[in-house]
Amino acid sequence: MVGFSQMVRRNFTLVGLIVSVAWMSVAFCIATMFECELDFWAIWGPTKYVLKHCVEPMEIVLGLCNADFVSGVAIICAPIPLPLVWRLRLSAKRKLAVTAAFLLGLW
């Protein structure tokens, strides 16, 4: 049985992870929209316009990949999904399959 304080801490952790992933998603959408500042037309122009008016797109992609990896590790390492999976009324084979699906998120 989980105590009340553990349940509250788990709920705050879940909400914190959800909010951080949501904010990260919004931030990268905005960064992608404004990678050429207010010169939106530069994205659809020739490569020279992109190079002249836009931020290096690889910097945004690398930032997204790093943030995604860190958030994935935080979600897996937080004592939330795996212990909850192992408490479900499933066979050991299914529990291993669900655990493997969660761990694929680290890849």
N, C-alpha and C positions, 0 to 999 in steps of 0.2 A: 504494500500500500504506500502510496506517495503522500507525504505530508503536505499540509497547506502551503508552507513556505517554499517547498520544492516546486509545487505546482505554480505558484505565483512567479518564482524565478524563471521557470521554464517558459511560462507565458510571456514574460517580459523579454526573454531572450528571443523567442519566436517573433514577437512583434518588432523587436529591434532589427533582427535579420531581414524581415520582410521590408521594413521601412528603408534600410540601407540599400538593399537591392533595387527597390523602386526608385530611390533618389539617384542611384548610380545609372539606372536605365534612362531616366529623364535627362540627367547631365550629359550623357553621351549622345543622346538624340539631339540635344541643343548644340553640342559641340560639332556634330556632323552637319547640322543645318547651317551653322555659321562658320564653317571652316574657311570659307572665302569672304568672311566678314559680311558686308551687305551687298557684295557683288555676286548675287545668286546666279547670274547668267554665266559666270566664269566656269561653273561646273560643266555646262553643256557646250562650252566653246572648245577651241583647239587646246592642245596640251600647253602651248606657251602661255595662254591665259591662266590656266590652272597653276602653273609654276610661278607666274608673276603675282597673282592675286590671292592665292590660297595658302593656308598653312600646310606643311608637309603632312599628307594624309597618313603616312606610316606612323607618325607620332600619336595620332588619335587611335589608330588600330592597336598599337603596342600598349597604350594606356588602357584601352578597353580589355585587352587580353590579360594584362596584369591584374586589373581590378576584378575581372571575372574569376581568375584563378584564386585570388585571395578570398573572394566571397564564397567560392565553392569549398575551399578548405575550411573556412569558418563554419559553413553550414554542416559539413561532414564532421568536423571536430567538436562542434557544440554537442553536448550530450542530449540531443533531441531526437533525430530521426531513427538512429539505429536501435537505441533501447526501446523506443516505442514499437518498432517493427518486431523486435524479439519478444515483446509482450503480447503480440496478437495471437489469436487462436488459429495458427496455421501449422502445417507440417514443417519439419525442419528443412526439407527440400525447398519449400516455397519461401521460407524465411531467408535461406541462403540466396535464392534467386532475387528477392527484393533487396537484400543487402548488396548484392553484386550490382544491381541497377543503380543504387545510390552511389556506390563507389565508382561507377563509370563516369560520374560527374567530375571526378578529379582528373580524368584523362583529357 
